Structures are given as C-alpha cells and as structure tokens.
Amino acid sequence: MELRMTTTFPDVSISTERLVLRPFEEADIPAHTEMMNDEQVTAWTSVPHPYTAADAGEWVRRIAPAERAEGRGIVLAVTEFLTQRLVGTVHLQNTNWRTLATEVAYVTAPWARGEGYATESVLAVAQWLFRDQRFERLELRTAADNTASQQVAQKIGCISEGVLRNAWIARTQTEDGGWADIRTDLIVWSLLPEDLEGVADQMADAGYASFTDWN
C-alpha cells in the first residue's frame, strides 16, 4: 500500500536586509495585476492574458492561500523592506512530502529588475527550506530561451540536470501585437542542501544581503 503523507508549510514571513517575503494581501492586487501583464511574464508563464484585477483578486484571496492550506507548497509576495513595494513572487509548488522535495517558480516585476531581487529572494527561500524545514531537494525548471531565469538558477548554485524536450508552451508576440503559443524545451535544475555551502558567502561578497531571518 502506498504511504501517503500530507502536511503544510508554516504561515511564514522571510526577511533579508532588503526584502520581506510574506503572504499576499488585498493591497497587493493593483501592483500584482500590473506585474503579471508584463511582456516577459506573459511570454514565459501560463498566466491569463490580459491579466485582470479579477484574476489578481482570485490569486490573492483563493489560489495562493490554497497552495499552502492544501499542502501543495507556499506562495510568497516579495516586497522591498524600505518601501513595502511589491517586486515579485516566489512560489513553491508540486511539493512531495515523502521525498522532501519541491519546485520553485518566481516572477520579478519589470520595475524591479536588475537589482538581484530574484536571486536574493529565491536563495532566502532555499535556505529556509533546507535549514528550517529540513527539505532535501529544490527543483527549478526554466524555458530554454529564458536566460534571465537561468542566470538566477546559476547564481544560487543550482546544478543543471538535463532537458525536458518539447515540454512547455511559451508565448511569442505576433506582428499585430497579439500572442501565439510556441513549444519549447525545459531545462531542469536542482539544488541540494550541500550545494548551498559557500553560496551565501559568495553572494555577500558580491554585495547581496544576508538571508538568515524568518519567523
């Protein structure tokens, strides 16, 4: 008989010197709507397009909380510590509580790119996941042409494990301003607890904040 294990992540906030990662709130709906309508988000994710305030409301009120409540993962809004501005999301999904493995996805708002926020927030979540939750594997999948996402994976110490051929549907903008589906490969990356050794020090040397405070 298959052993069934179901549990949930705690209702947590994670802080670095620059960022606070916390559950989504009603006040995030306008900024989340704008962020998810960005061309890069439309191209590389499967979110509805156009992304409406109603879509954002559904995400904030029902979809995101259900990910944690039903044991699939956890969704965190990434905000600047000083301004409290929404700058992205980090989403743990497809969690396997028997193998202690989960998959991470992330989005960075167009107004926050180039600041290293995606790297900082994903690394903070990885440290919390391994040290506090005792997980053994974090997986990340990036579309073959999504170089920005691949750079995040490399910076936090992920190892490329291979390619899932023809496994994802991305979107490309057409001449008339619309969007068309295109099939693409997915690169599979993984991060294990031992892969984090030394990564935080390297990031600190590169000017990133520390990632040690969560509650």
N, C-alpha and C positions, 0 to 999 in steps of 0.2 A: 504494500500500500504506500502511495506517495505521501511523504512527510510534508504537511502544509504548515507554513509559518507566516503569520501576518502580524505586522506591527507598524508603528508610525514613527516618524521623526518628531522630536520635540518642537514646540512652538517657540522658535529661536530668533534672536537677532545677533548678527555677527558684525563686529566693528574693526576697522583698521584706522590708521590716523587720518585718512582722507575720506573714508566711505562708511556708511551704515547699510547693512543688508538686513531687511526686515520684511514682514508680510505686507502685501499690498493693502492700500487704504482707499476709501472713496475719493479722497482728494487727489489721488494719482490718475484718475480717469482721463482728464484732458491731456496731460503730458504723455500718458501711455498711448492714447489714440494717435497723437501726432507722431510718436516714435515708431509705432507699428505701420504707419503709412509711408515711411522712408523707402526709397527705391531699393537700397541694399537689403532691407528686411523683407520686402516683397519678393525680391529675387531669390533669396536663399532659404526662406521659411515657407511653411504651408498655411500661414495665417490668411484669413479672408482679405480680399482687396476689392474695393476700398475697405479699410478697417474703420468701422463707425464707433461712435460713442457707445452705442448699444453693445457692440462687440466687446469693447473695453469694460463696460459695466458687467457683462456676463463673466468676463475673465476675473475681475476683481472680486465679485460677490459670490460666484459659484465655482468656476473651473479651478482657479488657483487654490482656494481653500480645500477643495475636494481632493486634490493631489495628495495633500498631507493626511487628511482625515481618513482616506480610503487606502492609505499605505503604499501608494504608487511612488511617492517622492516628496519634494517640497519646492515651492516657488518663492523666491525672494526678490523683492524690489531693491535695486541698487541705487542708493542716494548719496549725494555729496554731504559730508559731515557738516560743513560750514553753512551751505545754502539750503540744504534739505531738498535740492532739486533732483528729480528722477533722472538717472543717467543710464539705466539699463535694467536687465533682469538676469538672474541665474536660476536655472530650473533643473533640479534633479528628477529624473524620470525613469520608468521601467526598472524600478528597484527590485532586486531579488534578495529577500531577507535570509534565505538559506545560505547563499553563497556570499552574502555581504558585498554585493556589487550593485552599482547604479550607473546611470548615464547622465552626463551633464550637457546642457544646451545653454546658450547665452545670447543676448542681444545687447548691443550698445547703441544708445541714441546718437543721431547724427551730430548733435550739438556737443557731444562729449567724447568724440573720437580723437585719437592722437594723444590722449592723456594716460594711457596704460590702465584704464579702469577695468577693462575686461580681464586682463591678466591678473590684476590685483584682487578682483572680486572672486574669480574662479579659484585662484590659489588659496584665498582665505577659506572658501568653502571646502576645498580639498583637505586643508589642514584640520578643519573642524571635523570633517567626515572621518578621517583616519585616526585622529588622536582622541576625539571625544566619543564618536560613535563606533569606533573600532571596525570600520569597514576595511575591506581587503583589496578592492578594485574600483577604480573610476574610469569609465569609458567615455569617449568623445568621438563623434562622427562628423566629418567635415566634407562638404561637397568638393569635388576635385578642383574646381576653379576658385574656390573661396579662400584665397591666400591669406586674408586678414585673420580668419578663424584659425587657419593652420599655424599662423605665427603665434597666436595665443597658446595653442597646444604645445608648441615647441618651447616657448618661454617658461612654461610652468613645469617642464621636464617630462612631458608625455613621450611615449615611445610609439612610433608608427608600426602597426602590426600587419597591415595589408590593405587590400582594396576590395570593396564590395561592388562588383561590376554592375552598372546599369540599375542601381538600387534606389535612386532618388529622383524625384521630379522637382526641378528648379524652374524658375520663370525668367524669361528674357523679354525685354521691351521691344515692341514692334515699331515700325516706321510711323504708324498712325497714333502712337502713344499708348497703345494697349499692351497687354501682356499675353505671352504664349508659353505653354508648358514645354520644357525640354528635359529629356532624360539625361542623367549624369551619374558618374561613379561616386561612391563614398569612400573616403579614407578613414580607416578605423585606428584610433589612438587609445592608449591605455596609460593609466598612472597607478602605481602601486605605492604602498607606504614607504618602501625603501627608496623609491625614485625621488621623494621629497627631500632626502638628506642633502643638505648643502644648497638646495634651491632657494630657500628663504634668504640665506646669507648672500647668494649671488644677486638676488633681487634687491636687497638692501644696498649692496654696493652700487647697483645701477640707479639708485635713487628712489626705489619704491618703499612704501611704508611697511610697518610690521603687521603681522596677521595673527595676533595671539589672543584677542579679547572677544569672548562671546558669552551670552547669558541666556 
